């Protein structure tokens, strides 16, 4: 379908697929508006429109033009139906007023002998031409967008919805459109204590088909009269006392009191929950919201699913549902994609299902091919105020993203599924960065847990980074990626290990740290940041960027090293010379051996350094990488300790992380 100037859709075209369509995206991205637009085929365009159905960004930008050319809303539905000539198929009758033929005037046949029928239905909300002069008169003195909105509300009564054939622009009666599909909308604010209207409608239909309905009503009336015989007798005696006096009997009639049941049976239909062991009944109103919610959704699906041309719209099915129940419900929805033909070649039913959700439990269990991501873009500089719709089937259908699709199919779990609902994202390599990112963001003026609550922080692992980036290729949502540069400090010569020439660090960053695939390098909404101050990982870069504050790095060391080494640090501080001469006094042979292994490598380079700057750098690298050697097996534990430590207030955010967060904040 194409939505033109409808609510927050400026001009958006969305391709759907047979079966299940999972509509995901941040809050206020247009998911509910999309379901509303689909449902308008069923509601005949609605009895009336509203000022709020217009795209107000469009009106604000173009109100001067609209002073003489009334704004319109258009929603175009593109319908494709495969028509089989072997069995009765009323598809062509349903869309007869909207068929778009091939250039030669014929329908297109496929290899199976089926014909593909294409139809286009245009729904337009427009001013009745008879009131154009009055419209212009009202708009004549308007000088601002706000004034235009107020004036438009005065003439909105002259607007109406109409369906058109896109070829002839002929106005089609509304009942010709509402009969194409059977559409059911299950809204997010569904009731749980009583039966939904869709179920009652089904019950009424079945009751009307029952030939014994009238007889049953008479039986109920007789039963009531028998049961309340004493009431009838009392009323009868009371009437007979005065009916002659008032003259009623003069017409040769007498009054007979009677109970007559003539009510609608469906209003008495309800679901009860029965204990499967003890047999007692529980009214739904007394049951849990989640369980009732599931029953109501099932009731609508079950009683409508045996109709062809069925469209089911479900808004936020996860409401009040436990994650395990969400998963089971969604698996059931997937099973309804298409019913097979029976032995007689009849009964094929296609069900097109649209589900909007904020649940990562549902998105994690859904197929990527079934997902459509909506993103509302507000870019004043580019002049864009529109909903972008991204069909992941199209994105991951490209050969270059085949491996990414295979990876996400396995690893787009509940935690990582949050990426589908975010406006901005932070992709990190490890657990430590993820745990500390909130604290770092606050230090950089980006408090995404409050004002920026649509920012997702996701641990993806460095080598898997490119598998997640196709999710951001077309939506323009900002994503900053923090990946370790993995600079190798050591080179092996025979049996000896030497420190790599650290002057090669800058060259390494420039030539070997381009971790993004070609598809993402030119994207201005994707940024890659890695260490830049001689660190190879988050942990040793954190240490290096805080090296000038001895209290901070002493505290960092104290979180991960053995007690005796911690005492050694307090005594000898961070002097490579002193450590080299005093390491034998450590008093812990195992720790001494580990420290010596690095000390030999770094002191060899330190002792031959030609200037103080080089010596200072080698000294810093020794302590940073000694710290890394202790923290690398327990990075998550270290991050938790730092989060709960007072020293966190003094810790500087590593430069590469600070730069990435500041870019994300803009």
C-alpha positions as CSV (number, residue, x, y, z in Angstrom):
1,X,0.0,0.0,0.0
2,X,1.0,3.6,-0.4
3,X,0.1,6.2,2.2
4,X,0.2,9.8,1.1
5,X,-0.2,12.6,3.6
6,X,-1.9,10.3,6.1
7,X,-1.1,11.2,9.7
8,X,2.7,10.8,10.2
9,X,3.1,9.2,6.7
10,X,4.1,11.8,4.2
11,X,4.6,9.5,1.2
12,X,5.4,5.9,2.1
13,X,5.0,2.7,0.1
14,X,5.1,-0.6,1.9
15,X,5.3,-4.1,0.4
16,X,3.6,-6.8,2.4
17,X,3.9,-10.6,2.0
18,X,1.5,-13.5,2.2
19,X,1.0,-14.8,5.7
20,X,2.4,-13.1,8.7
21,X,3.7,-9.5,8.7
22,X,5.5,-8.4,11.9
23,X,5.4,-4.6,12.1
24,X,8.1,-3.4,14.5
25,X,9.7,0.0,15.3
26,X,10.1,2.6,18.1
27,X,7.1,4.2,19.8
28,X,5.2,6.7,17.6
29,X,6.8,5.4,14.4
30,X,3.4,4.8,12.8
31,X,2.6,1.2,13.6
32,X,-1.0,1.9,14.9
33,X,-1.6,4.3,12.0
34,X,-0.7,1.6,9.6
35,X,-3.2,-0.8,11.0
36,X,-5.8,1.9,11.0
37,X,-5.1,2.5,7.3
38,X,-5.5,-1.2,6.4
39,X,-8.7,-1.4,8.5
40,X,-10.2,1.5,6.6
41,X,-10.9,-0.8,3.7
42,X,-13.2,-2.7,6.1
43,X,-14.8,0.4,7.6
44,X,-15.6,1.9,4.3
45,X,-13.2,4.8,4.9
46,X,-14.8,5.6,8.2
47,X,-18.0,7.6,8.6
48,X,-16.0,10.8,8.9
49,X,-12.5,12.0,8.9
50,X,-10.6,14.4,11.1
51,X,-8.2,17.3,11.0
52,X,-5.8,14.9,12.7
53,X,-5.8,12.5,9.8
54,X,-3.8,15.0,7.7
55,X,0.0,15.0,7.8
56,X,0.5,18.2,9.8
57,X,4.1,18.6,8.8
58,X,3.1,18.7,5.2
59,X,0.4,21.3,6.0
60,X,2.8,23.4,8.0
61,X,5.3,23.5,5.1
62,X,2.8,24.1,2.4
63,X,-0.1,26.0,3.9
64,X,0.2,28.8,1.4
65,X,-0.4,26.4,-1.5
66,X,-3.3,24.8,0.3
67,X,-5.1,28.2,0.7
68,X,-6.3,27.7,-2.8
69,X,-5.7,24.0,-3.4
70,X,-7.3,22.0,-0.6
71,X,-5.1,19.3,0.9
72,X,-6.0,15.6,0.2
73,X,-5.1,12.3,1.8
74,X,-4.7,9.3,-0.4
75,X,-4.2,5.6,0.5
76,X,-3.7,3.2,-2.3
77,X,-4.1,-0.5,-1.8
78,X,-2.4,-2.8,-4.3
79,X,-4.1,-6.3,-4.3
80,X,-2.7,-9.3,-6.0
81,X,-4.8,-12.5,-6.3
82,X,-3.9,-15.8,-7.9
83,X,-7.1,-17.0,-9.6
84,X,-7.5,-20.7,-10.2
85,X,-10.0,-21.8,-13.0
86,X,-10.3,-25.3,-11.6
87,X,-12.6,-24.4,-8.8
88,X,-15.0,-21.6,-8.0
89,X,-13.2,-18.5,-7.0
90,X,-15.1,-15.3,-6.4
91,X,-11.9,-13.2,-6.2
92,X,-12.5,-11.6,-9.6
93,X,-16.0,-10.6,-8.4
94,X,-14.6,-9.0,-5.3
95,X,-12.2,-6.7,-7.1
96,X,-14.1,-6.3,-10.4
97,X,-14.3,-2.5,-10.1
98,X,-10.6,-2.1,-9.5
99,X,-8.8,-4.5,-11.8
100,X,-5.7,-3.3,-13.6
101,X,-5.2,-5.2,-16.8
102,X,-2.0,-5.9,-18.7
103,X,-1.1,-3.7,-21.8
104,X,-2.8,-6.3,-24.0
105,X,-6.0,-6.3,-21.9
106,X,-5.4,-9.8,-20.6
107,X,-4.7,-11.3,-17.2
108,X,-1.3,-12.8,-16.7
109,X,-1.0,-16.6,-16.5
110,X,1.8,-18.4,-14.7
111,X,3.4,-21.8,-15.3
112,X,0.8,-23.5,-13.2
113,X,-2.1,-22.2,-15.3
114,X,-3.2,-19.8,-12.6
115,X,-4.0,-16.2,-13.5
116,X,-2.7,-13.3,-11.5
117,X,-5.2,-10.6,-11.0
118,X,-4.0,-7.1,-10.0
119,X,-6.3,-4.5,-8.5
120,X,-5.7,-1.1,-7.2
121,X,-8.1,0.7,-4.8
122,X,-7.5,4.3,-4.0
123,X,-9.1,5.8,-0.9
124,X,-9.1,9.6,-1.0
125,X,-10.1,12.1,1.7
126,X,-11.0,15.3,-0.1
127,X,-13.1,18.5,-0.2
128,X,-16.4,18.3,-2.0
129,X,-15.9,20.5,-5.1
130,X,-19.2,22.2,-4.4
131,X,-17.7,23.9,-1.4
132,X,-14.4,25.1,-3.0
133,X,-15.5,28.8,-3.0
134,X,-16.5,28.7,0.6
135,X,-13.2,26.9,1.4
136,X,-11.2,29.7,-0.3
137,X,-13.1,32.4,1.5
138,X,-12.3,30.8,4.9
139,X,-8.7,30.5,4.0
140,X,-8.3,33.9,2.4
141,X,-7.0,35.7,5.5
142,X,-4.8,32.9,6.8
143,X,-1.2,33.9,7.4
144,X,0.3,31.1,9.4
145,X,0.3,27.3,9.7
146,X,-1.5,27.5,13.0
147,X,-4.2,29.7,11.6
148,X,-4.6,27.4,8.6
149,X,-5.2,24.4,11.0
150,X,-7.9,26.3,12.8
151,X,-9.5,27.4,9.5
152,X,-9.3,23.8,8.2
153,X,-11.3,22.6,11.2
154,X,-14.1,24.9,10.2
155,X,-14.5,23.4,6.7
156,X,-13.7,19.8,7.6
157,X,-17.4,19.1,7.5
158,X,-17.2,19.4,3.7
159,X,-14.6,16.7,3.4
160,X,-15.4,13.0,2.9
161,X,-13.8,9.7,2.1
162,X,-14.2,8.1,-1.3
163,X,-12.9,5.0,-3.2
164,X,-11.7,5.3,-6.7
165,X,-10.6,3.1,-9.6
166,X,-7.0,4.3,-10.2
167,X,-7.4,3.9,-14.0
168,X,-10.7,5.7,-14.6
169,X,-10.8,7.7,-11.4
170,X,-14.4,6.6,-11.2
171,X,-16.0,6.9,-7.7
172,X,-16.9,3.4,-6.5
173,X,-19.7,2.7,-3.9
174,X,-18.3,2.0,-0.5
175,X,-20.0,-1.3,-0.2
176,X,-18.1,-2.6,-3.2
177,X,-14.9,-2.1,-1.3
178,X,-15.9,-3.3,2.1
179,X,-16.8,-6.7,0.6
180,X,-13.3,-7.4,-0.8
181,X,-11.7,-8.5,2.5
182,X,-13.0,-9.7,5.8
183,X,-10.9,-7.6,8.2
184,X,-10.7,-7.9,11.9
185,X,-8.8,-5.5,14.1
186,X,-7.9,-6.6,17.6
187,X,-6.8,-3.4,19.3
188,X,-4.2,-3.0,22.0
189,X,-6.8,-1.8,24.5
190,X,-9.0,-4.9,24.2
191,X,-11.4,-5.8,27.0
192,X,-10.8,-9.0,28.9
193,X,-13.9,-9.4,31.1
194,X,-16.4,-9.9,28.4
195,X,-16.6,-11.4,24.9
196,X,-15.2,-9.3,22.0
197,X,-17.7,-8.1,19.3
198,X,-16.1,-10.3,16.7
199,X,-16.9,-13.5,18.7
200,X,-20.5,-12.3,19.3
201,X,-20.9,-11.7,15.6
202,X,-19.8,-15.2,14.9
203,X,-22.2,-16.6,17.5
204,X,-25.1,-14.6,16.1
205,X,-24.4,-15.8,12.6
206,X,-24.5,-19.4,13.8
207,X,-27.7,-18.8,15.8
208,X,-29.4,-17.3,12.7
209,X,-28.5,-20.4,10.8
210,X,-30.3,-22.5,13.4
211,X,-33.8,-23.4,12.4
212,X,-34.9,-24.1,15.9
213,X,-34.2,-20.6,17.2
214,X,-37.9,-19.5,17.2
215,X,-39.0,-22.7,18.8
216,X,-36.4,-22.4,21.4
217,X,-37.5,-18.9,22.3
218,X,-41.1,-20.2,22.8
219,X,-39.8,-23.0,25.0
220,X,-37.9,-20.4,27.1
221,X,-41.0,-18.3,27.4
222,X,-43.1,-21.3,28.5
223,X,-40.4,-22.2,31.0
224,X,-40.3,-18.7,32.5
225,X,-44.1,-18.7,32.7
226,X,-44.1,-22.0,34.5
227,X,-41.3,-21.0,36.8
228,X,-42.9,-17.7,37.7
229,X,-46.5,-19.1,37.8
230,X,-47.2,-17.4,41.2
231,X,-46.2,-14.1,39.8
232,X,-48.6,-14.5,36.8
233,X,-51.4,-15.6,39.1
234,X,-51.0,-12.6,41.3
235,X,-51.0,-10.1,38.4
236,X,-54.0,-11.9,36.8
237,X,-56.0,-11.6,40.0
238,X,-55.1,-8.0,40.3
239,X,-56.2,-7.2,36.7
240,X,-59.5,-9.2,36.9
241,X,-60.6,-7.1,39.8
242,X,-60.8,-3.9,37.8
243,X,-60.8,-4.7,34.1
244,X,-64.6,-4.7,33.9
245,X,-64.8,-1.4,35.8
246,X,-62.4,0.3,33.5
247,X,-64.2,-1.0,30.4
248,X,-61.5,-3.2,28.9
249,X,-63.8,-6.2,28.6
250,X,-66.3,-4.1,26.5
251,X,-64.1,-4.8,23.5
252,X,-64.5,-8.6,24.0
253,X,-60.9,-8.9,25.1
254,X,-59.2,-9.7,28.4
255,X,-55.7,-9.2,29.6
256,X,-53.5,-12.3,30.0
257,X,-50.2,-11.7,31.9
258,X,-47.3,-13.5,30.2
259,X,-43.5,-13.7,30.0
260,X,-42.3,-13.6,26.4
261,X,-38.6,-14.2,25.7
262,X,-37.6,-12.4,22.5
263,X,-34.0,-11.4,23.1
264,X,-30.8,-11.9,21.2
265,X,-29.2,-15.1,22.3
266,X,-25.6,-14.0,21.5
267,X,-25.7,-11.4,24.2
268,X,-25.8,-14.2,26.7
269,X,-22.8,-16.0,25.3
270,X,-19.7,-16.0,27.4
271,X,-16.5,-17.9,28.0
272,X,-16.0,-19.6,31.4
273,X,-12.9,-21.1,32.7
274,X,-13.3,-24.5,34.3
275,X,-10.8,-26.1,36.6
276,X,-9.7,-29.3,34.8
277,X,-9.4,-31.3,38.1
278,X,-12.2,-30.1,40.4
279,X,-14.6,-28.9,37.8
280,X,-15.7,-25.6,39.2
281,X,-16.2,-22.5,37.0
282,X,-14.5,-19.2,37.1
283,X,-15.9,-16.1,35.4
284,X,-13.4,-14.4,33.0
285,X,-13.7,-11.1,34.9
286,X,-12.1,-12.8,37.9
287,X,-9.2,-14.3,35.9
288,X,-5.7,-12.9,35.1
289,X,-5.4,-10.3,32.4
290,X,-2.8,-12.2,30.5
291,X,-4.8,-15.4,30.2
292,X,-8.0,-13.6,29.3
293,X,-6.1,-11.6,26.7
294,X,-4.9,-14.8,25.1
295,X,-8.5,-16.2,25.1
296,X,-9.9,-13.1,23.4
297,X,-7.3,-13.1,20.7
298,X,-7.9,-16.8,20.1
299,X,-11.6,-16.3,19.9
300,X,-11.4,-13.7,17.1
301,X,-8.8,-15.8,15.2
302,X,-10.7,-19.0,15.5
303,X,-14.1,-17.7,14.5
304,X,-12.8,-15.8,11.5
305,X,-10.1,-18.0,10.1
306,X,-12.3,-20.2,8.0
307,X,-13.1,-17.3,5.7
308,X,-11.0,-16.6,2.6
309,X,-9.8,-13.1,1.9
310,X,-9.3,-12.8,5.6
311,X,-7.1,-10.1,7.1
312,X,-6.3,-10.1,10.7
313,X,-4.8,-7.0,12.4
314,X,-3.4,-7.5,15.9
315,X,-2.0,-4.6,17.9
316,X,0.5,-5.5,20.6
317,X,-0.5,-9.1,21.3
318,X,2.1,-9.2,24.1
319,X,-0.1,-7.1,26.4
320,X,-0.2,-8.8,29.8
321,X,1.3,-12.0,28.4
322,X,4.1,-13.9,29.9
323,X,7.1,-14.3,27.4
324,X,6.5,-18.0,27.1
325,X,2.8,-17.3,26.2
326,X,3.9,-14.7,23.7
327,X,6.1,-17.2,22.0
328,X,3.3,-19.8,21.8
329,X,0.8,-17.4,20.5
330,X,3.1,-16.2,17.8
331,X,3.9,-19.8,16.7
332,X,0.2,-20.3,16.3
333,X,-0.2,-17.2,14.2
334,X,2.7,-18.4,11.9
335,X,0.8,-21.7,11.5
336,X,-2.1,-19.9,10.0
337,X,-0.2,-18.6,7.0
338,X,-2.1,-20.9,4.6
339,X,-4.5,-23.8,4.8
340,X,-3.9,-26.6,2.3
341,X,-6.4,-27.9,-0.2
342,X,-8.4,-30.9,0.9
343,X,-8.8,-34.1,-1.1
344,X,-11.5,-32.6,-3.3
345,X,-9.3,-29.6,-4.2
346,X,-11.3,-27.2,-2.0
347,X,-10.7,-25.2,1.1
348,X,-7.5,-23.3,0.2
349,X,-7.5,-20.3,2.6
350,X,-4.9,-17.5,2.7
351,X,-4.8,-15.5,5.8
352,X,-2.8,-12.3,5.7
353,X,-1.9,-11.4,9.3
354,X,-0.5,-8.1,10.5
355,X,1.0,-7.9,14.0
356,X,2.4,-4.7,15.6
357,X,4.6,-5.3,18.6
358,X,7.2,-3.9,21.0
359,X,8.0,-7.4,22.3
360,X,11.6,-8.6,21.6
361,X,10.2,-12.1,22.6
362,X,8.0,-12.0,19.5
363,X,10.6,-10.5,17.2
364,X,13.2,-13.0,18.4
365,X,10.9,-15.9,17.4
366,X,9.8,-14.3,14.1
367,X,11.4,-14.9,10.7
368,X,13.4,-12.0,9.4
369,X,11.5,-12.3,6.1
370,X,8.3,-11.5,7.9
371,X,9.5,-8.3,9.5
372,X,8.7,-4.8,8.4
373,X,10.5,-2.0,10.4
374,X,8.9,1.4,10.6
375,X,11.0,4.5,11.5
376,X,9.6,8.0,11.8
377,X,12.3,10.4,10.4
378,X,12.3,14.0,11.5
379,X,15.1,15.8,9.8
380,X,14.6,19.5,9.6
381,X,17.8,20.1,7.6
382,X,16.9,17.6,4.9
383,X,13.2,18.6,5.0
384,X,12.1,15.1,5.7
385,X,9.2,14.3,8.0
386,X,8.1,10.8,6.9
387,X,7.8,7.2,7.9
388,X,10.4,4.9,6.4
389,X,9.3,1.3,6.0
390,X,12.0,-1.3,5.6
391,X,11.1,-4.8,4.6
392,X,13.8,-7.0,6.0
393,X,13.1,-9.7,3.4
394,X,14.3,-7.2,0.7
395,X,17.3,-6.2,2.7
396,X,18.6,-9.6,3.6
397,X,17.6,-11.1,0.3
398,X,20.8,-9.6,-1.2
399,X,23.7,-12.0,-1.7
400,X,26.1,-9.8,0.2
401,X,23.9,-10.1,3.4
402,X,23.3,-13.9,3.2
403,X,25.8,-14.6,6.0
404,X,24.3,-11.8,8.0
405,X,20.8,-13.2,7.7
406,X,22.1,-16.7,8.8
407,X,23.8,-15.2,11.8
408,X,20.8,-13.0,12.9
409,X,18.4,-16.0,12.4
410,X,20.4,-17.7,15.2
411,X,21.5,-14.8,17.4
412,X,18.8,-12.1,17.1
413,X,17.6,-13.1,20.6
414,X,15.4,-11.3,23.1
415,X,18.3,-9.0,24.2
416,X,19.5,-8.1,20.7
417,X,16.0,-7.9,19.4
418,X,15.8,-4.5,21.1
419,X,17.6,-3.2,18.0
420,X,14.4,-3.4,16.1
421,X,12.6,-0.9,18.4
422,X,15.3,1.7,18.9
423,X,15.8,5.2,17.4
424,X,19.6,5.1,18.1
425,X,21.9,2.3,18.8
426,X,25.2,1.5,20.4
427,X,26.9,-1.7,19.4
428,X,29.7,-2.9,21.6
429,X,32.2,-5.7,21.5
430,X,32.1,-7.0,25.0
431,X,30.1,-7.2,28.3
432,X,32.3,-4.7,30.1
433,X,31.5,-1.9,27.6
434,X,27.8,-2.8,27.7
435,X,27.6,-2.6,31.5
436,X,29.6,0.7,31.8
437,X,28.0,2.4,28.8
438,X,25.2,4.0,30.7
439,X,27.6,5.6,33.2
440,X,29.9,6.8,30.4
441,X,27.0,8.2,28.5
442,X,25.9,10.3,31.4
443,X,29.4,11.6,31.7
444,X,29.2,12.7,28.1
445,X,25.8,14.4,28.5
446,X,23.8,11.5,27.0
447,X,21.4,10.2,29.6
448,X,19.7,7.6,27.4
449,X,17.9,6.0,30.4
450,X,15.7,9.1,30.8
451,X,15.4,11.7,28.0
452,X,17.0,9.4,25.3
453,X,15.1,6.3,26.2
454,X,15.1,5.0,22.6
455,X,18.8,4.1,22.6
456,X,19.7,0.5,22.6
457,X,23.1,-0.9,23.8
458,X,23.8,-4.3,22.4
459,X,26.7,-6.6,22.7
460,X,27.5,-8.2,19.4
461,X,31.1,-9.2,19.5
462,X,33.7,-7.6,17.2
463,X,33.8,-10.2,14.4
464,X,29.9,-10.2,14.2
465,X,29.6,-6.4,13.9
466,X,28.8,-6.4,10.2
467,X,26.0,-8.9,10.6
468,X,23.9,-6.4,12.6
469,X,24.5,-3.3,10.5
470,X,22.1,-4.2,7.6
471,X,19.3,-3.3,10.1
472,X,20.5,0.3,9.9
473,X,21.3,0.5,6.2
474,X,18.1,2.2,5.1
475,X,16.5,3.8,8.1
476,X,19.0,6.6,8.8
477,X,18.9,5.8,12.5
478,X,22.3,6.5,14.1
479,X,24.4,3.6,15.3
480,X,27.8,3.9,16.8
481,X,30.0,0.8,16.9
482,X,32.7,0.4,19.4
483,X,35.2,-2.3,18.4
484,X,38.6,-3.2,19.7
485,X,41.5,-2.5,17.3
486,X,43.4,-5.6,18.6
487,X,46.9,-4.1,18.1
488,X,49.5,-6.8,18.7
489,X,52.2,-5.5,21.1
490,X,54.5,-8.4,20.7
491,X,56.6,-10.0,18.0
492,X,58.3,-13.4,18.3
493,X,61.9,-13.9,17.1
494,X,62.8,-17.6,17.5
495,X,62.1,-18.3,21.2
496,X,62.3,-14.7,22.3
497,X,59.4,-12.2,22.5
498,X,60.0,-8.5,21.9
499,X,57.9,-5.5,22.2
500,X,56.5,-4.3,18.8
501,X,57.7,-1.0,17.6
502,X,54.9,1.1,19.0
503,X,55.5,3.8,16.4
504,X,53.7,1.5,14.0
505,X,50.5,1.9,16.0
506,X,49.2,4.9,14.0
507,X,49.9,3.1,10.7
508,X,48.0,0.1,12.0
509,X,45.0,2.2,12.9
510,X,45.0,3.8,9.5
511,X,45.5,0.6,7.4
512,X,44.2,-2.4,9.4
513,X,41.3,-1.2,11.5
514,X,38.7,-0.6,8.8
515,X,36.3,-3.2,10.1
516,X,33.2,-2.1,8.2
517,X,32.1,-3.8,5.0
518,X,31.9,-1.7,1.9
519,X,28.1,-1.5,2.1
520,X,28.4,0.5,5.3
521,X,31.4,2.8,4.8
522,X,29.5,5.5,3.0
523,X,26.6,5.6,5.4
524,X,26.5,8.8,7.4
525,X,24.3,7.2,10.1
526,X,26.9,4.5,10.9
527,X,30.1,5.3,12.8
528,X,32.9,3.0,13.8
529,X,35.1,4.0,16.7
530,X,38.1,2.1,18.1
531,X,41.0,2.8,20.5
532,X,43.3,5.6,19.5
533,X,45.7,6.1,22.4
534,X,47.8,3.0,22.1
535,X,45.2,0.7,23.6
536,X,44.2,-2.6,21.9
537,X,41.1,-3.2,23.9
538,X,38.6,-1.3,25.9
539,X,40.3,-2.2,29.2
540,X,43.8,-1.2,28.5
541,X,42.7,2.0,26.7
542,X,40.6,2.9,29.8
543,X,43.8,2.4,31.9
544,X,45.9,4.5,29.5
545,X,43.5,7.4,29.3
546,X,43.4,7.6,33.1
547,X,47.1,7.0,33.6
548,X,47.7,10.6,34.8
549,X,45.4,10.1,37.7
550,X,47.4,7.7,40.0
551,X,44.5,7.3,42.4
552,X,42.2,6.1,39.6
553,X,44.6,3.5,38.1
554,X,45.6,2.4,41.6
555,X,41.9,1.7,42.3
556,X,41.5,-0.1,38.9
557,X,44.5,-2.3,39.7
558,X,43.1,-3.1,43.1
559,X,39.9,-4.5,41.6
560,X,41.7,-7.2,39.7
561,X,45.2,-8.1,41.1
562,X,46.2,-10.3,44.0
563,X,46.6,-8.7,47.4
564,X,50.4,-8.9,47.5
565,X,50.7,-7.2,44.1
566,X,48.3,-4.6,45.3
567,X,50.5,-3.9,48.3
568,X,53.5,-3.8,46.0
569,X,51.8,-1.1,43.9
570,X,51.2,1.1,46.9
571,X,54.9,0.8,47.9
572,X,56.5,1.2,44.5
573,X,53.8,3.2,42.6
574,X,54.0,3.0,38.8
575,X,57.7,3.2,38.2
576,X,59.0,0.7,35.7
577,X,62.6,1.2,37.0
578,X,61.6,0.5,40.6
579,X,59.5,-2.5,39.6
580,X,62.4,-4.0,37.7
581,X,64.8,-3.6,40.6
582,X,62.3,-4.7,43.4
583,X,60.2,-7.4,41.8
584,X,62.1,-10.1,43.7
585,X,60.7,-8.7,47.0
586,X,57.1,-9.3,46.0
587,X,56.8,-12.3,48.2
588,X,54.5,-14.3,45.8
589,X,56.4,-16.5,43.4
590,X,53.5,-17.2,41.1
591,X,52.6,-13.6,40.8
592,X,56.3,-12.7,40.4
593,X,56.6,-15.1,37.5
594,X,53.6,-13.6,35.7
595,X,54.8,-10.0,36.2
596,X,58.4,-10.9,35.2
597,X,57.2,-12.3,31.9
598,X,55.9,-8.9,30.8
599,X,58.6,-6.9,32.7
600,X,61.4,-8.5,30.8
601,X,59.8,-7.6,27.5
602,X,59.0,-4.0,28.4
603,X,62.2,-3.2,30.3
604,X,64.4,-4.3,27.5
605,X,62.7,-1.8,25.2
606,X,62.6,0.8,28.0
607,X,66.3,0.6,28.7
608,X,67.2,1.2,25.0
609,X,64.8,4.1,24.4
610,X,66.4,7.2,23.0
611,X,64.1,9.9,24.6
612,X,61.9,10.5,27.6
613,X,58.6,10.4,25.6
614,X,59.3,6.9,24.4
615,X,60.3,5.8,27.9
616,X,57.1,7.2,29.3
617,X,55.0,5.5,26.6
618,X,56.6,2.1,27.2
619,X,56.2,2.5,31.0
620,X,52.5,3.2,30.5
621,X,52.0,0.3,28.2
622,X,53.6,-2.1,30.6
623,X,51.2,-1.2,33.4
624,X,48.2,-1.0,31.0
625,X,48.9,-4.5,29.6
626,X,49.7,-6.0,33.0
627,X,46.3,-4.7,34.1
628,X,44.7,-6.2,30.9
629,X,46.4,-9.6,31.7
630,X,44.5,-9.7,35.0
631,X,41.2,-8.4,33.8
632,X,40.7,-10.2,30.5
633,X,39.4,-13.4,32.1
634,X,36.8,-11.5,34.3
635,X,35.8,-8.4,32.3
636,X,32.2,-8.5,33.5
637,X,33.2,-8.8,37.1
638,X,35.6,-5.9,36.7
639,X,32.8,-3.7,35.1
640,X,30.4,-4.5,38.0
641,X,33.1,-3.6,40.6
642,X,33.8,-0.3,38.8
643,X,30.1,0.5,38.6
644,X,29.7,0.2,42.4
645,X,33.0,2.0,43.2
646,X,33.3,5.6,44.2
647,X,36.3,6.0,41.9
648,X,33.8,5.8,38.9
649,X,33.1,9.5,39.5
650,X,36.8,10.3,38.8
651,X,37.3,8.0,35.8
652,X,37.7,9.6,32.4
653,X,35.7,8.1,29.6
654,X,38.1,6.8,27.0
655,X,38.5,9.2,24.1
656,X,37.2,6.9,21.4
657,X,34.0,6.2,23.4
658,X,33.5,9.9,24.3
659,X,33.8,10.9,20.7
660,X,31.3,8.2,19.6
661,X,28.7,9.2,22.2
662,X,29.0,12.9,21.5
663,X,28.4,12.1,17.8
664,X,25.4,10.0,18.7
665,X,24.0,12.8,20.9
666,X,23.9,15.4,18.1
